[in-house]
Amino acid sequence: MDRLSPIDILAVGVHPDDVELGCIGTCVKQKSLGNSFGILDLTRGELGTRGTPEIRKQEAHAAASLSGASFRVNLNLSDGFLEHTRDSLLQLISIIRSTQPRIILANAIQDRHPDHGKAASFTSEAAYLSGLEKIKTTDAEGLEQSAFRPAKVYHYIQDYNLVPDLVVDVTAQFNVKIDCITAFKSQFYDPKSNEKATPISSQAFLDFVKAKARVYGRHVGAEYGEGFTLPTPIRVNNLFDTV
């Protein structure tokens, strides 16, 4: 699961489970349409109240297997103290150049957790810098990499109710999305858990996830949807491509 390979979509989350909550339905749908995807976690989520980094790693790989991701890797950056340093940016640029995704799905541009907005900016910056030839990086074998820039970076919506610029109908994939979320048993609702309760560990939080997906789905006439915000407009050659 950890071996990098070229994919169509790279889904990036600053914490393990961000991708599942924000955009895994979209990833699964795109795979059904013939597009491959991989998952990159920027941190181990080591500051989370429940679970441990080791447990969350096991859960993350279980969720990735359920979703059909081509790989799941972790940059092991610092949870809660994510910084735009030269070294951390170069690490992400190397991943982007190795996997060459046409689209990157990144954290929400603004959210309750400060790491989410920081990761959104961090990921967008790395995606741009990845296309500059004079920035040198090497792959896992030490070979120099060629410059590569993804065509688009889209930001999934997390806790805050941001107005989406784009909504993907994930009705057919929604049960898989819930299965992937609940694979993180240390974090979300598990009636058998004896760990300390948190705002996201109750049944009510899963109800919130479902209700939010219904709201976004309603925007586009679907039962469930995942919303994204776009830093730049989407080019459309034919208006009928949008209907």
Buried (B, 14 or more C-beta within 10 A) or exposed (E): EEEBEEBBBBBBBBBBBBBBBBBBBBBBBBBEEEBBBBBBBBBBBBEBEBBEBEBBBBBBBBBBEBBBBBBBBBBEBBBBEBEEEEEBBBBBBBBBBBBBBEBBBBBBBBBEBEBBBBBBBBBBBBBEBBBEEEBEBEEEEEEEBEBBBBEBBBBBBBBEEBEBBBBBBBBBBBEBBBBBBBBBBBBBBBEEBEEEEEEBBEEEBBEBBBEBBBBBBEEEEBEBBBBBBBEEEEEEEEEEEEE
